[in-house]
Amino acid sequence: MRIIARMNVGGPAVQVSGLMRGVDAQVFEQELVTGYCAADEADYLETVATDVKAIRIEGFGRRVSLGGDIQAFGTLVREIRKFKPHVIHTHTAKAGFLGRIASIISFQPSIRVHTFHGHLLNGYFGSFKRLLVVIAEKFLAIFTDQLLAVGDKVRQDLLQAGIGSKDNFGLMPPGLGITALPEKEISLKSLGLPSGRLQCAFIGRVTQIKRPDRFLDVVSEIKRRGVDLDFFMAGDGELLETCGLQGISQYEPSELVVTVCAGTPLKELETALAEKGQCLAFEPPHFGEGATVGGMVAAGLSGPSRANVGNVRDFVLGAKMINGKGEQLTFGGQVMKNVAGYDISRLLAGSMGQLGLITELSLKVLPVLPGEATLQCAGLSQTQALTCLHQWGGQPLPLNASAWVYDYTATPAQNYLFLRLRGAVAAVETGVERIRKEVQALGAEVVEMDNAQAAQDWRASNEHQLPFFTHAPSEEDCLWRFSMPQTTPELELPYAQYIEWHGGQRWLWAPSSQAVHLREVADKAGGHVTLFKTSAVHGDADKHAGVFTPLNGVQQRIQNQLKQQFDPMGIFNPHRTALN
């Protein structure tokens, strides 16, 4: 008697069908007991092995169901007592458990054989269920005369977990019998692979239970030895995306901590925080309706208040991610700690998805400050504005954000410095009067803006919706982002600029042909420059000038080593960083 929960299309069904056909019916009487496949599964007995007969049991299937499993167990006991088999051969985890227990309860003197078809201990269950499975399999192994594993790695994993012993553990190599193979050149062409080269393939569903990580380990070892091979994976799989990973897992307003799934819309998180009078203090830009929490951290972008409250990295407490080996990793927690070594959860901020797929994040949040005011200062040159910002930075002023721009769209064109103060109401009021007097002493005009209008303007600045960002001086111009020390004086560049973060972030439009010169200027000032937006004329061709400032040798080595540890095969964002 062979017992298997379901005969869905796959390796176990192929093997069981082959065993049923391979036994001489003139000598042995056989009985196959199975359940039903799910609606989204193809039944191998109905589609391929139509010649194999089986006894179907209601409630016997893939998923654990107390009512259905009890019903299936009772039916198994009755079938065993009725058939009185000399050998009971069970397959897969659930059928193996129910079938062997039913065999013991039936008090039939049967030889018990069980086959482990896949990596029972990898990918099927969570940590707690895995522990229960190991305990159950250790117990059942005592009452099993012969254990079989499909593949030596499966056997090794089971033995290492303490299931069975070498003496009663047999090996059945995986694989299928193929009657006819197509010509090699035809196969390569259909797969879009080049001819004349060695090919190494993984064929199967790309899921954790199929252990594609072991294929990747083989690939890494072969590449390490310098063998020139092409590697490819053939098979369907589970689409890895964060769109379905939505929702706030845990929110403790009193603890100023929120844990949220990476695919959660950023707008949804900000709304939930606002209801409790809290916020993401670093004001992340959205740049569209589809912004998510995971994308926010991966991009590592911060808004107007970054110079005073910190950036994204400073607010990441913990993270969960999937690395290039398909492993789910957890870093950090829900409190601020000093840790030894790399703080990986914060390392993910600004990583651009190169290290893995972020699935969950724990973030520090802050209360919305009660006092706020925005000042518009007209008539301050860039040098004057930077000098004032540097002076105010060393004084006890609740200065929260700043922006300087030469507004050529105004009539007449004018220099403007915008200042936002946040904090206690009294501190904001005092700061406003002090700054007003100092700016007026320089001959500039100061107007306190309406808070509602100011909020819209700061949001437009953050989302790059101001005329400076939406109207490039020329179709040849690209948008460049300078990251500089705040104390950097006015840059000697003949291009219009938009300056934020008290001088720490500067935007300008210039053609990609000026990339080398721009980087020289930034490097001389102790900063770096990034190509943020390509021109309307050239598009991606502008990227040939380089998107990021090249790293020095030490920085590049650290980045390469991190990439190798987390994503050795270069699966994530492969065009962003080379491994060598």
Protein Blocks (a to p, Z undefined) as FASTA:
>chain_A
ZZdfbacecfklmmmmmmmmmpcfklpccddddddddfkbccfklmmmmmbccdddehia
fbdcfklmmmmmmmmmmmmmmnopabdcdedjklmmmmmmmmmmnopacddddddfbdfk
gojacfklmmmmmmmmmmmmmmpmbdcdehjklmmmmmmnopajfklmccddeddddfbd
cdfklmmmmnopaehiacdddeddddfklopmlmmmmmmmmmmnopacddddeddddddd
fklmgcjfbdcfknopacddfklcfklmmmmmmmnopacfkopafkiakbcfklmmmnop
acfklmmnopfklmmmbdcdddfkopacdehjfbdcddehjdfklmmgonlomnoccfbd
cdddddddfbdcddddehiafklmmmmmmmmmmpccfbfbdcddddfkbccddddddddd
eddfklmmmmmmmmmmmmmmnopacddddfklmmmmmmmmmnopafklmmcfbfkbccdd
ddddfklccdddfbdcddeehopaccddddfklmmmmmmmmmmnopacddfbdcfklmmm
lmmnopbdcddfklmmmmmmmmmmmmmnomgopllpccZZ
